[in-house]
Amino acid sequence: MRLPKSTMPLSPRSVKEPSLDTLPNLMRYFYQFLAGKPRLHYWQKKLLHWDTRLCLQVNLLSHQKWVAQFFKGISRLGDGWFWLLALVIVTVEWVWQAQAPHLIMIKVVAVVFTSSCGYGLYKLLKIHTVRPRPYQVHQAITLGERPLDVFSFPSGHTLQAVLWTVMLGYQAPVLLWLLLPFTLLVALSRLVLGLHYPSDVMVGAGIGAAFAFVGNRLSDYMTP
C-alpha cells in the first residue's frame, strides 16, 4: 500500500545520481572528479541526503493551506515587485536628503546593474548544472507554486533577495527592519513550496551577498 505523501520515507538510495551521458560538461567533470575521490564522494552523497531530508521536512508545512497561501504570496512579491518598491522608497529618501541627481542616478544604476549581473550568473549556473527541482524527483514533495523555469540550482529568488537587501540596506539602513525579515521569508518560501533544496537557497544567498559587496564597493567608488 502506498504511504501518504507526508509519511513516505526517504532512504539514501532514493537520492540517485544522474547518468553522466545526460549531463553538461561542468557536471560531468564534477562527477568524474568525485569518482576518483572516494571520501569526498561519500560526503557529497551524505550532504545530498541531508539536503533532501530537510527539504522534505520543511515542505510538510505546505500541507496547511494558509501556510501555503502565505508563502505563495511571499514568493510572488519576491519575483521583483517588492524590490522595485523598495528601490523607489530609497530613491525618494535620497531626493528628500537633497542628494545630487547624478549621484542618485549612479546609485540606482549600480543596484540595477549588479542585480543584472547576478541574474546572468544565475542563468549560466542553471543551464550548466541542470539540477531538477525537488518536486520533479520526489513524489513526497508538494508543489505549492508554478516555477519560473525548469532547473533548481541555485535559487534565483534568494540570490536577488539577498543582493537587494544588502545593497539597499547599505544605502538606507533604516529599511533593514523590513528587508531582512522579508528576505528570510523569501528563502523559506522556496523550501515550503517545494521549488528548491536548502543547498540551492544557501548558494543563492552566498552569490547574492558576494555580488552586493562588489556592487556597494563600485557605488562608493563612483560616488565619492
C-alpha positions as CSV (number, residue, x, y, z in Angstrom):
1,M,0.0,0.0,0.0
2,R,1.3,3.4,-0.9
3,L,2.0,5.7,2.0
4,P,0.5,9.3,2.2
5,K,2.8,12.0,0.9
6,S,3.6,13.3,4.4
7,T,4.8,9.9,5.6
8,M,6.7,8.5,2.6
9,P,10.2,7.5,3.9
10,L,13.4,8.7,2.3
11,S,16.4,6.4,2.1
12,P,19.9,7.3,0.9
13,R,19.3,5.0,-2.1
14,S,16.4,7.2,-3.2
15,V,18.8,10.0,-3.9
16,K,20.1,8.9,-7.2
17,E,22.9,10.4,-9.2
18,P,22.1,11.2,-12.8
19,S,23.7,9.5,-15.8
20,L,26.9,11.2,-16.9
21,D,25.8,10.9,-20.5
22,T,22.9,13.3,-19.9
23,L,24.9,16.0,-18.1
24,P,26.5,19.1,-19.4
25,N,30.3,19.3,-19.3
26,L,30.5,21.1,-16.0
27,M,28.6,18.5,-14.0
28,R,30.2,15.6,-15.9
29,Y,33.6,16.8,-14.9
30,F,32.4,17.3,-11.3
31,Y,31.1,13.7,-11.0
32,Q,34.2,12.3,-12.7
33,F,36.3,14.2,-10.2
34,L,34.3,12.7,-7.3
35,A,34.7,9.2,-8.7
36,G,38.4,9.4,-8.1
37,K,37.9,10.8,-4.5
38,P,36.0,8.1,-2.5
39,R,36.0,10.1,0.7
40,L,34.7,13.3,-1.0
41,H,32.2,11.2,-2.9
42,Y,30.9,9.7,0.4
43,W,30.4,13.1,2.0
44,Q,28.8,14.5,-1.2
45,K,26.2,11.8,-1.1
46,K,25.8,12.3,2.7
47,L,25.2,16.0,2.2
48,L,22.8,15.4,-0.6
49,H,20.8,13.0,1.6
50,W,20.6,15.6,4.4
51,D,19.7,18.3,1.9
52,T,16.8,16.2,0.6
53,R,15.6,15.2,4.1
54,L,15.5,18.9,5.2
55,C,13.7,19.8,2.0
56,L,11.0,17.2,2.7
57,Q,10.6,18.2,6.3
58,V,10.2,21.9,5.5
59,N,7.8,21.2,2.6
60,L,5.4,19.5,5.1
61,L,4.5,23.0,6.2
62,S,2.7,23.5,2.9
63,H,0.1,20.9,3.9
64,Q,-1.5,23.7,5.9
65,K,-3.5,25.6,3.4
66,W,-3.0,29.0,5.0
67,V,0.8,28.4,5.2
68,A,1.0,27.5,1.5
69,Q,-1.0,30.6,0.5
70,F,1.1,32.9,2.7
71,F,4.4,31.7,1.2
72,K,2.9,31.7,-2.3
73,G,2.2,35.4,-1.8
74,I,5.7,36.0,-0.4
75,S,7.2,34.2,-3.4
76,R,5.3,36.3,-5.9
77,L,6.3,39.5,-4.2
78,G,9.9,38.3,-4.4
79,D,9.5,38.0,-8.2
80,G,10.5,41.6,-8.3
81,W,7.7,43.9,-7.2
82,F,8.8,44.2,-3.6
83,W,12.3,45.1,-4.6
84,L,11.2,47.7,-7.2
85,L,9.0,49.3,-4.5
86,A,12.0,49.3,-2.1
87,L,14.2,51.0,-4.7
88,V,11.5,53.7,-5.2
89,I,11.3,54.3,-1.4
90,V,15.1,54.6,-1.2
91,T,15.3,56.9,-4.2
92,V,12.6,59.1,-2.6
93,E,14.7,59.2,0.6
94,W,17.8,60.3,-1.4
95,V,15.8,63.0,-3.1
96,W,14.4,64.1,0.3
97,Q,18.0,64.4,1.5
98,A,18.7,66.7,-1.4
99,Q,21.4,64.5,-2.8
100,A,22.7,65.5,-6.3
101,P,20.7,64.0,-9.1
102,H,23.7,62.4,-10.8
103,L,24.7,60.7,-7.5
104,I,21.2,59.3,-7.2
105,M,21.3,58.0,-10.7
106,I,24.7,56.3,-10.1
107,K,23.4,54.6,-7.0
108,V,20.2,53.4,-8.8
109,V,22.2,52.2,-11.8
110,A,24.7,50.4,-9.5
111,V,21.9,48.4,-7.9
112,V,20.2,47.5,-11.2
113,F,23.4,46.7,-12.9
114,T,24.6,44.4,-10.0
115,S,21.2,42.7,-10.0
116,S,21.5,42.1,-13.7
117,C,25.0,40.6,-13.3
118,G,23.7,38.3,-10.6
119,Y,20.9,37.2,-12.9
120,G,23.3,36.4,-15.6
121,L,25.4,34.1,-13.4
122,Y,22.2,32.5,-12.1
123,K,21.1,31.7,-15.6
124,L,24.5,30.4,-16.5
125,L,24.6,28.1,-13.5
126,K,21.1,26.8,-14.2
127,I,22.0,25.6,-17.7
128,H,25.3,24.1,-16.6
129,T,24.1,22.3,-13.5
130,V,20.6,21.2,-14.7
131,R,19.6,20.1,-11.2
132,P,15.9,19.0,-11.2
133,R,13.6,20.7,-8.8
134,P,12.6,18.7,-5.7
135,Y,9.0,18.1,-6.8
136,Q,10.3,16.6,-10.1
137,V,12.3,14.0,-8.2
138,H,10.4,13.2,-5.1
139,Q,6.8,12.2,-5.0
140,A,6.6,13.2,-1.4
141,I,7.1,16.9,-2.3
142,T,4.0,19.0,-2.6
143,L,4.4,21.7,-5.3
144,G,2.9,25.0,-4.0
145,E,3.7,27.4,-6.8
146,R,4.4,27.3,-10.5
147,P,8.2,27.6,-11.1
148,L,9.5,30.3,-13.4
149,D,12.0,27.9,-15.1
150,V,12.9,24.2,-15.2
151,F,16.0,23.8,-13.0
152,S,16.7,24.2,-9.3
153,F,20.3,25.3,-8.7
154,P,20.7,28.0,-7.5
155,S,17.7,29.8,-6.0
156,G,17.3,33.0,-8.1
157,H,14.7,34.4,-5.7
158,T,17.1,34.1,-2.7
159,L,20.0,35.4,-4.8
160,Q,18.1,38.6,-5.7
161,A,16.6,39.0,-2.2
162,V,19.9,38.9,-0.5
163,L,21.5,41.1,-3.2
164,W,18.9,43.8,-3.0
165,T,18.7,43.7,0.8
166,V,22.5,44.1,1.2
167,M,22.7,46.9,-1.4
168,L,19.6,48.9,-0.3
169,G,20.3,48.2,3.4
170,Y,23.8,49.6,2.9
171,Q,22.4,52.8,1.4
172,A,19.4,53.1,3.7
173,P,20.0,51.1,7.0
174,V,16.6,52.2,8.3
175,L,14.9,49.9,5.9
176,L,16.7,46.8,7.2
177,W,13.9,46.1,9.7
178,L,11.7,45.4,6.7
179,L,14.1,44.0,4.2
180,L,15.8,41.4,6.4
181,P,12.5,39.6,7.5
182,F,11.2,39.6,4.0
183,T,14.4,38.1,2.6
184,L,14.3,35.3,5.2
185,L,10.7,34.6,4.3
186,V,11.6,34.5,0.6
187,A,14.3,32.0,1.3
188,L,12.0,29.8,3.4
189,S,9.2,30.0,0.8
190,R,11.4,28.3,-1.8
191,L,11.6,25.2,0.5
192,V,8.0,25.3,1.7
193,L,6.7,25.5,-1.8
194,G,8.8,22.5,-3.0
195,L,10.8,24.5,-5.5
196,H,14.3,24.3,-4.1
197,Y,16.6,22.3,-1.9
198,P,18.3,24.0,1.1
199,S,21.6,24.0,-0.8
200,D,20.0,25.9,-3.7
201,V,18.9,28.6,-1.2
202,M,22.3,28.8,0.6
203,V,24.3,29.1,-2.6
204,G,21.9,31.6,-4.0
205,A,22.3,33.7,-0.8
206,G,26.1,33.5,-1.0
207,I,26.2,34.6,-4.6
208,G,23.8,37.4,-3.9
209,A,25.9,38.6,-0.9
210,A,29.1,38.5,-3.0
211,F,27.6,40.5,-5.8
212,A,26.1,43.0,-3.4
213,F,29.5,43.5,-1.7
214,V,31.1,44.2,-5.1
215,G,28.2,46.4,-6.2
216,N,28.4,48.5,-3.0
217,R,32.2,49.0,-3.5
218,L,31.6,50.1,-7.1
219,S,28.9,52.5,-6.0
220,D,31.1,54.0,-3.3
221,Y,34.0,54.4,-5.8
222,M,31.7,56.2,-8.3
223,T,30.1,58.5,-5.6
224,P,32.9,59.9,-3.5
